């Protein structure tokens, strides 16, 4: 499993998951993502709306790469929300 997060510190991510787990019922599921990391993604939604994630590679830091992610909802090519 690969974790891609806006929080570059591993220990801070671990603590965040512990905090999250404390709010879930025993045996509950938590879905992190349905898309692969670092690629553009589109999903058709009801009503002809398309959800898109666009990835722009920025610079590589010492410990991790940086990316700009844009999230869009479109219908008939028109951006409804970004």
VMD Tcl script that draws the C-alpha trace (Angstrom):
set ca {
  {0.00 0.00 0.00}
  {1.24 3.47 -0.85}
  {0.25 6.57 1.09}
  {0.42 9.91 -0.65}
  {-0.36 12.81 1.64}
  {-0.01 16.56 1.86}
  {1.66 15.89 5.23}
  {5.27 14.87 4.50}
  {6.03 13.66 8.05}
  {5.42 9.91 8.50}
  {4.82 10.18 12.26}
  {2.24 12.96 11.76}
  {0.39 10.80 9.20}
  {0.45 7.87 11.63}
  {-0.99 10.05 14.41}
  {-3.68 11.32 12.04}
  {-4.75 7.74 11.26}
  {-4.82 6.90 14.97}
  {-7.06 9.92 15.58}
  {-9.31 8.90 12.70}
  {-9.51 5.30 13.92}
  {-10.69 6.47 17.33}
  {-13.83 7.85 15.67}
  {-14.74 4.69 13.73}
  {-16.94 1.89 15.00}
  {-15.25 -1.45 15.54}
  {-15.11 -3.29 12.22}
  {-15.99 -0.16 10.20}
  {-14.44 0.45 6.79}
  {-12.65 3.64 5.80}
  {-11.96 4.15 2.10}
  {-8.99 6.42 1.46}
  {-8.99 6.64 -2.31}
  {-10.26 4.96 -5.44}
  {-7.66 6.37 -7.77}
  {-3.98 5.78 -8.29}
  {-1.52 8.33 -7.06}
  {0.02 10.84 -9.41}
  {-2.21 10.40 -12.44}
  {-5.06 12.38 -13.91}
  {-8.43 10.82 -13.11}
  {-12.02 11.20 -14.29}
  {-15.22 9.61 -13.00}
  {-18.67 9.97 -14.52}
  {-21.30 10.91 -11.94}
  {-25.10 10.96 -12.20}
  {-26.67 13.82 -14.17}
  {-23.89 13.99 -16.76}
  {-21.42 15.48 -14.28}
  {-17.76 14.47 -14.50}
  {-15.41 14.60 -11.50}
  {-11.79 15.22 -12.52}
  {-8.48 15.31 -10.71}
  {-5.61 16.88 -12.64}
  {-2.02 16.46 -11.47}
  {0.80 18.87 -12.19}
  {4.28 17.73 -11.15}
  {6.18 20.54 -9.45}
  {9.61 20.08 -7.88}
  {11.27 17.25 -6.03}
  {12.14 18.09 -2.44}
  {14.87 16.24 -0.57}
  {12.44 13.68 0.91}
  {9.41 13.84 -1.37}
  {8.07 15.16 -4.70}
  {5.58 18.03 -4.78}
  {2.47 18.15 -6.93}
  {-0.36 20.54 -7.59}
  {-3.76 18.83 -7.67}
  {-6.82 20.43 -9.20}
  {-10.28 19.02 -8.51}
  {-13.09 19.84 -10.93}
  {-16.75 19.08 -11.49}
  {-17.74 19.56 -15.13}
  {-20.85 19.14 -17.23}
  {-20.80 19.31 -21.04}
  {-17.21 20.61 -20.83}
  {-18.17 23.54 -18.58}
  {-16.55 23.78 -15.15}
  {-19.26 23.84 -12.46}
  {-16.91 23.89 -9.47}
  {-13.18 23.87 -8.88}
}
mol new
graphics top color blue
foreach p $ca { graphics top sphere $p radius 0.5 }
foreach p [lrange $ca 0 end-1] q [lrange $ca 1 end] { graphics top cylinder $p $q radius 0.2 }
display resetview
